[in-house]
């Protein structure tokens, strides 16, 4: 995200001496992407951020695939996922391809016993239920219902929950999350027609600086493996940083819908994009105002993408019997659209209170065993009259 931010103390000139008040020097670290070409931040640490003491265990966390080549529309009852105490244990991959992992999590406890780093993928956590604080090496971000948390790969973090009933929808992306290019000018500023702007982002604050030595466990995800690495100093020892590569939040409730006289296509709901998929936010909005408008979406074929919808709240006028936490998958190759009767019911309605998150991938998604354990078994037949 091309937005400059800074916290704490750092020297006026980069790559120069930064002395500690009591002698010695702080240690500079470039936290960057695409080698030395992409977005980056410079952080300054009390201790060298390179001190590995031990690697305890390494084990596979690759999802187990139930359907590798899928043609069936599916519905998963997400709230039937059983809560687990541990944050990482609670994360269950539902749909995967070479570009991303889409999953659910229901952690009951805060992540405090270890630190976590995803070395492969940027993460998007959507907070469906719960409230708390994302704690990172570059500062903390409060979160609540409806917040997206964007966590660049390589960020070391923990999570504090104020609640026990926590439900998250998440996406791990092997390419970075950006806001859509068409909403921005050449220098990256959001334009007047954008459905949100820089004021809406929740930026890191409350920088924690720990000057501690000992044994600090960081679980690092890399190439489908989870490595338990012990560091000699506390990972949150940054005294200051500045740059463009950092975690941030954005509330779905701050997305301003784009409407029209007739039904608008899904791209008007787009919130984030990557090189391989887009994320859209379907928010409460006025319906189309042409006198002959049909508010329900028209039937459409997924020729080039798989469509995943995560239902958050409200009444979903295009479908029957949809509940909070449901996930639908409409695979490429077959058309889909409103449930029988939904088009007719929608005529004359003036607004919707629906809230949902959509992920459209440009490559087919494989379905995991975890997902099939939540499958309703009949959704693909729901268009039959």
N, C-alpha and C positions, 0 to 999 in steps of 0.2 A: 504494500500500500504506500503510495508516494506521499507520505505525511511525516514531517519532521517532528520528533519529540525528544525530550531530554529529562533526566532526573539526576539529582545529586550533584557531586563535584567532579570536575575533570579539567585538564589543562586547556589553555586557550588554543594551543597548536597541537594537532594530532601527531602521534609518534615522537613525542618529546618527553623529557623527564617529568615525572609527577611524584614529588617527594611526600612521604608521610610526615605528619607533624612531629613525631618522635624519632625521625631518622629512617633511612631506607626508602624504597620506592614502591609505588603501586604497580601492578602488572597489567599491561594493556592486552586486550583480546579483541580481535576482529571477529564479529559474529555476522557472517555474510552468506549470500546465496550465489549460485552460478559462478563458483570460483571467486574471482575478484571483480565480477562484472555486474552482479545483481544488487538488490537492496541489502544494506548492511548497517550494523551499529557497532560502535566502539565502546567497550566496557572496561572499567578499571577495577581490579580485584586486590583485596588485601593480601591474598596468597596466590601463588602460581596456580592457575586453573587446570593444571596438567598432571596432578599428583595422584596417580593410580597406585593403590597399595596392594590390591588383590582382585582377581576375578574368581568369584565363588562358584557360580553355576551358569550354565547356558542351556536353554531348552527351547523346543519349538512351540510357537503359538500360532502356527498357520491354521487357518480355518479348514474344517473338513467339509468337502463339497458333496452335496446330495444330488444336485442336478447341474451337470456341466454345460449342456446345450439346451436351453429352455425355450419353449414356445407357449407356455401356459401362463395366463394371467393369474396372479396369486394374491391372497390376502392373509396377512399375518397379524395375530392378535397380540400386539406388543405389550399390553399391560398384564398379560399372562406370564411374562418373563419373571421368574422368581428373583426377588432381591437377594443380594449377597453383601457381606460386610465389606470386603476388600474392593477398592476402586477398580483395579485391573482385572481381578477375578470376575467382577460383575459385567465387564464389557464383552458382549457377544456379537460376533460378526454375523450379519444376516445375508448380505449380498456383496459379491466381490468380483473384480476383474483386474486386469494388469495396471489400471490407473487409480483404483480406489478400493476402500473397504467401507461399507455402510453398515452401521450396527446400532445396537441398543445397550443401555446400561442402567442398572438399578442399584447403585451403591448405597449402603445404609450408614457407613461410617466415613469420616474424613480420611484423606490420604495424608498420614503423618509419620508412619513408621519407616518410610523410605521416600526417595525422590524418584521422579519418572522423567525420561527423555525419549521421545520418538525420533530416532536418527534417520528414518526413511521418509516420513510423511508429515506434511502440515496437517493439523487437526482442526476440525470444526465441531465444537460441542454445542448442541442446542438444549437449553434448559427447559424441559417441559414441566417438571415439578422440582421444587427445591429452592434453596437460597443459601448463599455463602460467599466465599472469597476464593478466587484463583490466586495462588501465591507463586510467584516466579522469580527467577534470578534478576529480572529487569523491572520488578515492581509488582504490586498486587492490583487485582481488578475485582470489585464486588459484582455479584451476579444474582439474578432472580428469575422468576418465571418469564419466559419469552426471550431471554437473551441468547444471542449467538456469541460464543467465545472462539476467536481465531488464534491458534497457537502455532507459530512457525516451527518447522522441524528444528531440532537441536535445543529448543528451550527446555530448561530443567524446571519442573514445577511440582507443586503439591496442591491439594484442594481441601479447603475447610468447608464442611457443610454445617449449617445451623439447624438442619432438618434431617429426619430419618427417612421420610418418604421422598426419595429423589428418583426422577426419571429423566434420562438423557437420550437424545438421538444424536449420533455422531457420524462424521465422515472423516476418514484418513485419506489424504490426497497425496499422490506422488509428484504432483506439480503444485505450485503455490496458489493460494486463494487471492484473487483480486476483485475489486469492484468493477462492474462492466465498463469496458472501454468507451462505449457510446455515451456514457454519462459524464465523461471527463474531457477536458481540453488537452492540448498537446503537453502541457506541463503537469497534468495529473489532477488539477483542481476539478471538483464536481461542478457540473453546469447547472443552470437554472431549472432545466427540465428534469433533473435527476430526482428520483423519489426519496432521496435522503442526501445529507451533506456532511461535511467534516464535523459540524457541531454535534452530530448524533453519535459519534464514536465514543466509546468508553475507554479511555487511555489508561495505561499503568500509572499507579501512584503509590505512595507509602512504600518507598524502597527500603527493604530489609537489608541490613549489613551486619553479618555475623563474623566475628573474628574468633573462630573456633577450630581447634585441631582435634583429631580423633578418627573414628571409623564411621564414614557416612555412606550408606548404601544407596546407590543409584541404579534403578532398573532401566536398562537401555534396550529399546526395541530396534532391531536391525535385521533386515533380510529374513523376516519371518521368525526370528529368534528373539528371545528375551535373555539378556545378559545381566547378571547381578555383579556389579562392579563396586568395589569399595574405594572411596576417595579419602585422602588424608586430611582434607579441610572441608568446612561447610560450603556447599554449593552457592549459598546466598551470601557472598562476601563482596558484592559489588558496591563501591562507594559512589559511583556515578557512571552515566553513559549518555550517549546521544546517537541519533541516527534515524534510520527508516525501517529497520527490521525488528519488530517487537510484537508481542501479543496485544490484542485489543478486543473490546466487546461492542456489540451492536444489538439493540432491542428490536425485535420484530414489530413491536408496537410503535416504533418510530418510522416504519416504512409507510410512505404516503402513496396510496394506490393511484394508478393511472387508469382513468375510465374514458368511455366514449359513447357515441350514439348507438353503436352496435357492439357485439361481443368482441373484446380485445383478446389477441392471442397470448399464450403464456409468457413470451419474452417481456411483456410489460411488467411482469412480477419479478423479473430477475434481480437478484441481490448480490450474488457472487458468481465469478466464473474462474475456471481453470483451463488448461490446455485440453482437457479431456471431458469435462462435464460442466453443467451450470447448476446453480442453486436458486430457487425462486421462493418468494414469500407470498402466500395467498392470505390477504388480510381483510378485515371488515371494510366494506366499500359500498357505494351506490351502484346499482345495476345500470345497464345500458338504457338510454332515454329516447331512442327512436320509437315512434308510436307502434311500430310492428316488431320491436326488438324481442329476441328470444334470449333470456338471461343465461340459460343453461349452455354449456359449451357444445359446439358442434362435434359430430363424430370426426375422428382424425386417425390417420394411420401412422404408426411409429415405424417409419421406414429406416431411419438412420440412428435411432436412439432408443434406449430403454427408459421408461418413465417410472420413477419411484415417488409415491406420495405418502408423507407422514402426517396423519391427521391429529391436530393439536386440540382444537376447541370449536364450539359453535355447531351450526346445522349445515351439513354438506349437501346442498340441494341437488347435486348431480348424481348422487348415489343413494341407495337404500341401506339402512341398517349399518351405517358407518359410525364407529365410536372412537373416543379418545384413545390414542396410542395405536390405532390400526395402521398398518403399512400395506399399501397396494403396489404391486409390480405389474406394469403393462409392457410386455417385451416387444422389441422390434419385430416386424414381420406381419402383425395382424392389427386391424383397426380396433379402436375402443371409443367409448363415448358415454353419454348419460345412461343411467339405468332405465329400463322401460317405464314410461310414465313421467320421468323426471323432467323431460323437455316441456311437456304439456303443463305440469304443475308449476314450472318456473314463470310462465307467462303472466304478466301483470305484477309480479313482485318488484319492489323498488330497491331493496338492499339485501345484503347478506352479512352475517356475523361470523362467517367461517374463518378459521385460522389453520393454516397448514404449511408445511415445508415440502418443496418438491426438488428432487435431484434427477436431472436428465443426463444420462451418460451416453457418450458417442460410441462406446463399445458394449457388446452384450454383457450382462451380469450373470454370474453363476450363483446358484442358491445353496446355502450351507445347510448342514444338518440341524444346526440351532434354529434356523428360520423355519424349516419344515416341521419342527416340533411345535410351532405356533400357527401352522397353516390351518385355515378353516375348512379346506378340502373341497369347497364347492364354488368358490368365487368365479372361476373361469366360465361357469355356466350361467352367470347371473344376468346375462343379456338376453337369454332365451325367453320368449313370451309364451 
